[in-house]
Amino acid sequence: MHHWRSRATRLIPAPDACPGSLGQGSGPRPVGYHSGMSNPTPIDDVPIGGEAIRLGQFLKFAGLLDSGGNVKEAIIDGYVTVNGEVDRRRGRQLQLGDIVTFEGRTIRVCR
């Protein structure tokens, strides 16, 4: 079993483009629930400031993992899902609205 080191969640302003944002400066906030599970998982919005970002970059930016080595290992070993499916490509381009899950945390890409 892997033990991942993750950074503390850093506060990122929640711009109006993120669904359910309640104002500026509040950071990622749960705005929905992953519907495919019996116990719903809150979904946090993480604004990326653009239209697309690579999966590996997003995992570090969102604070789920703190190093490129950890990101590479987690993705290749199949611990990361994108829109409910395992994706083993670090360079996969995430688009606005994509949902990434790792170790029980569910994050949505937003602007």
N, C-alpha and C positions, 0 to 999 in steps of 0.2 A: 504494500500500500504506500502511496506517495504522500508526503507531507509537504504541502506547498506553503511557501512564505508569501503572504500577501500584505500589501501596504494598507495602512488605515485609509478609509475612504476620505478622499480629499473633497473639499467643497468646491463645486463648480456652479457658477450662476445658472439658473434655470431660465433660459430665454423663453419668450412667448411661443416660439416655434415648437417647443416640446409639449406634447399632449398633456393636459392636466396641470400645467405649471401654474403656481399661485403667486408668482412674483419673482423679482430678481434677487440673486444672492442666497437662495435657500439651498442650493446644491441638488444632487440627484434626489428624486422623490418617488416613492411608490405611486403609480398611477393606474395600475391595472393588475390583472392576475392571469397567470398562465393557465389556460382553460383545460389542458389535456391531462391534468393530474387530479387525484381525489382530494388532496390537500392543496389548495391553491397557493402558488408561490407569488409573492409580490414582484412586480416588474419595476425596476428603476430606470429612469430615462437618463442617458448620458449624452449631452450635446457635444458634437464633434466640430462644429463651426464650418462645415463644408458639406459636400454631397456624398463623399465616400471615404472609407478608411480601410486599411488592411486589417485582417483579423488579429494578427500578432500585435500590431500597433494598438489596436483597440483594447485588447486585454490588459496591456500595460497602462494605457491612458486612463482606463476606467478603474485602475487600482486593484484589479483582480490578481495580478501577478506582478512581481517587481523586477524580473530580469528576462532578457531574451532567451536564455537557456531554459528557464522554467517554462516560458511560453512555448518554445519549440517542443519540449518533452510532453507537456500537457496536450497539445494539439495532435502530435504524432501518435500518442498513446490512446487517443480517442476520448479524452475526458471533456472535450468542449463540443457543444452542439450549437448549430446555427439554424434557427427556425425549426427546431425540433429534430434535426438530423445531424449525426456526427460528420464533421468536416475536418479532414486531416491536412488542409492546405493553409499554411501560415499567411500566404499572400492572397488569400481569397478576399475579393473586394466586397466589403459590407456596404450596403446602401441604407438610406434613411428608412427606418421602420423595421430593419432586421433585428431579430431577437437572439441574443447570445446567452447561453447558460453554462456555468462552470461552478462546481462544488456547491450546488444549491442556490446560487445567486443568479438571477435572471435580469439581464440588462438589455434595454432597447436603444438602438442608435437613433439619435435625433439631432436636429440642427440647433 
